[in-house]
Amino acid sequence: MGSFGMLSRRALGTDVPVMTQIRRLMAELTNPMSLAQGVVYWQPPQKALEKVKELVWDPTVSSYGPDEGIPELREALKNKMREENKLTKSAVMVTAGANQAFVNLVLALCDPGDSVIMFEPYYFNAYMAFQMTGVTDIIIGPGHPETLYPDADWLEKTLSESKPTPKVVTVVNPGNPSGTYVPEPLLKRISEICKASGCWLIVDNTYEYFMYDGLKHSCIEGDHIVNVFSFSKTYGMMGWRLGYIAYSERLDGFATELLKIQDNIPICASIISQRLAIYALEEGAGWITERVKGLVKNREIVKEALTPLGKENVKGGEGAIYLWAKLPEGHRDAFKVVRWLAHRHGVVVIPGGASGCPGHIRVSFGGLKEEEMRAAAERLRKGLEELVNHGMVE
Ligand SMILES: Cc1ncc(COP(=O)(O)O)c(C=O)c1O
């Protein structure tokens, strides 16, 4: 018997992406409003777009560039990381988004059969990156029941008891899907625990600027730490596909292995996207924080819409663009509720099962301007009221 028609066990064993299921669901509806996808409503800085418009005839934009990213962008990123993230000993590789950065890292750091650690509720794409590369022993650690912070005591115990030691621990700060922020002392403790056990720590900082209520995001650096960043939400560059990896410049061989992977996936991140990123960085952090400030109102609107579930069941949201809510008892299959909300109330959210937490939903407050957000939130509030009082009536 030949192999035609036989698909890899790795691919078959990987979750179906929740966003493709959500897109399919949206296509069934006539006038859906989305609180589902993790996007921001703004576009890249206008000045940066204007400059890039002139570059389309530049032949270098249509050619390949260095695998690790164009030198001017890497230099600008090193400055940004030094000044804003206090990362002074990090080398940088530019990737086609933070998701590709994460896959590069899993391929560079893990072998099939290795075990790794994530915390619930976890970022679904990171989970899938492990699954699809054969890293199927994914140990899920608990979050604190109130704050959802990763449980460092559990991590310490688990790392000391697991043989062989898990290869990678990963956290998202602030989190997707919870919007929970990891305070610096906790991040440092997690890092110390990883270091003592000889395991890597990958920190996903995609939402580094998305912090509210005076809280401050921070990064940490070390030979066992890899930081991942993204241009997607910060500069509204989702479709330009640009992110980067920061890793210790002291690590022997790390860059060589990363380059093998990079050269076989995108070769290099899109050159015009990298040029746009250089211009966007000229606008600086202030450009982003100005827009993030505007999301505070959106968060309030969505929080209000979630009140039918009970205040105690709505968590997270001190960072990123998400609130995380527990559905009433008896609704473990959150996708069923998501479909019902979509068809009956015209509003779409993400089911928590995609992040390892049945009976929950993730609601994004980043993708709509205030007025549209009010309309979407009103649909959500009505839907949740009906769910709580009467169940999923047809
Ligand atoms: C935590 C996290 N990491 C990575 C990504 C993907 O980012 P990118 O668009 O840069 O691939 C997202 C997007 O939602 C995210 O929430």
The ligand as an SDF file (V2000), in Angstrom:
LIG
                    3D

 16 16  0  0  0  0  0  0  0  0999 V2000
   -0.0820   36.0070   22.5880 C   0  0  0  0  0  0  0  0  0  0  0  0
    0.0130   36.1200   21.1170 C   0  0  0  0  0  0  0  0  0  0  0  0
    1.1470   35.7510   20.5060 N   0  0  0  0  0  0  0  0  0  0  0  0
    1.2670   35.8190   19.1690 C   0  0  0  0  0  0  0  0  0  0  0  0
    0.2290   36.2830   18.3940 C   0  0  0  0  0  0  0  0  0  0  0  0
    0.3900   36.3160   16.9170 C   0  0  0  0  0  0  0  0  0  0  0  0
    1.0510   37.4840   16.5730 O   0  0  0  0  0  0  0  0  0  0  0  0
    1.5490   37.7280   15.0870 P   0  0  0  0  0  0  0  0  0  0  0  0
    0.4200   38.3620   14.3590 O   0  0  0  0  0  0  0  0  0  0  0  0
    2.7160   38.6600   15.2680 O   0  0  0  0  0  0  0  0  0  0  0  0
    1.9420   36.4140   14.5350 O   0  0  0  0  0  0  0  0  0  0  0  0
   -0.9560   36.6890   18.9720 C   0  0  0  0  0  0  0  0  0  0  0  0
   -2.0810   37.1490   18.1510 C   0  0  0  0  0  0  0  0  0  0  0  0
   -3.2250   37.1370   18.5400 O   0  0  0  0  0  0  0  0  0  0  0  0
   -1.0690   36.6000   20.3690 C   0  0  0  0  0  0  0  0  0  0  0  0
   -2.2000   36.9510   20.9880 O   0  0  0  0  0  0  0  0  0  0  0  0
  1  2  1  0
  2  3  1  0
  2 15  2  0
  3  4  2  0
  4  5  1  0
  5  6  1  0
  5 12  2  0
  6  7  1  0
  7  8  1  0
  8  9  2  0
  8 10  1  0
  8 11  1  0
 12 13  1  0
 12 15  1  0
 13 14  2  0
 15 16  1  0
M  END
$$$$
